[in-house]
Amino acid sequence: QVQLVESGGGLVQPGGSLRLSCAASASKFSFATMGWYRQAPGKQRELVAAITRGGSLNIDDSVKGRFTIFRDNAKNTVYLQMNSLQPEDTAVYYCKADAPWPSTLTYWGQGTQVTVSS
């Protein structure tokens, strides 16, 4: 059973930085696209950033220039480096990973809380 285990969330002051990690356990394949989503209270879950196995990126405009996504394919791990954090970045951050073609399976992590507050 594939599981995505996230870590790195927490409380940080405005302007601070955090790095989120998401590692896949019990996976016998390399994921296709891996990414990060977030959900703030009362809002829908939204894409933050995603990266394909080949390194192509999809980054939301609200975090461009502040957040960086990268992955280690050998470890089936994806990271989100978050700099210049602002209160509006406060949310639960979820990792998502897509199994490679021809599978249509998608996996989600349990979520990690990021709170930006002074």
SVG drawing of the C-alpha trace seen along z (x, -y; Angstrom):
<svg xmlns="http://www.w3.org/2000/svg" viewBox="-16 -40 34 42">
<polyline fill="none" stroke="black" stroke-width="0.4" points="0.0,0.0 1.6,-3.2 1.6,-6.0 2.8,-9.6 4.3,-11.0 4.7,-14.7 6.8,-16.7 8.2,-20.2 5.1,-22.2 4.8,-24.5 4.5,-28.1 6.6,-30.8 6.7,-34.5 5.9,-36.6 9.0,-36.7 10.2,-33.4 10.9,-30.1 9.9,-26.5 10.7,-23.4 8.1,-20.7 9.0,-17.1 6.8,-14.3 8.2,-10.8 6.5,-7.8 6.7,-4.5 6.1,-1.0 6.2,-2.3 7.6,0.0 7.4,-2.6 8.5,-6.2 5.6,-8.6 4.7,-10.6 3.7,-14.1 4.2,-15.0 2.9,-18.2 1.7,-20.2 -1.8,-21.6 -3.1,-23.7 -6.5,-24.3 -7.2,-27.3 -10.2,-27.4 -13.4,-27.9 -11.7,-27.6 -11.3,-25.0 -8.1,-23.0 -5.8,-24.6 -2.7,-23.7 0.5,-25.3 3.1,-23.7 3.7,-20.4 6.7,-18.8 6.8,-15.9 9.3,-13.1 11.2,-14.9 11.3,-18.2 8.6,-20.2 7.0,-22.7 3.6,-24.1 3.6,-26.8 0.7,-29.0 1.1,-32.7 0.6,-33.5 3.8,-31.8 6.0,-32.3 9.3,-33.7 8.8,-32.7 8.2,-28.9 10.4,-26.3 9.4,-22.7 12.0,-19.9 12.1,-16.2 14.5,-13.3 13.2,-10.5 15.5,-7.9 13.9,-8.5 10.4,-9.2 10.4,-12.4 9.2,-15.8 10.0,-19.0 8.5,-22.5 10.9,-25.3 8.8,-28.2 10.4,-31.6 9.0,-35.0 6.0,-33.4 2.9,-35.6 -0.2,-35.2 -2.2,-34.3 0.0,-31.2 -1.5,-29.8 -3.2,-26.5 -3.0,-22.8 -0.6,-21.6 -1.1,-18.3 1.2,-16.2 -0.2,-14.5 1.4,-11.9 0.2,-10.3 1.1,-6.8 2.8,-6.4 0.8,-5.5 -1.2,-3.4 -2.3,-3.6 -4.8,-6.3 -4.2,-6.0 -3.6,-9.1 -2.2,-9.3 -2.6,-12.0 -0.7,-12.7 -2.4,-13.4 -1.6,-17.1 0.7,-19.3 -0.3,-22.6 1.6,-25.7 0.8,-28.8 2.3,-32.2 1.7,-34.6 3.6,-37.1"/>
</svg>
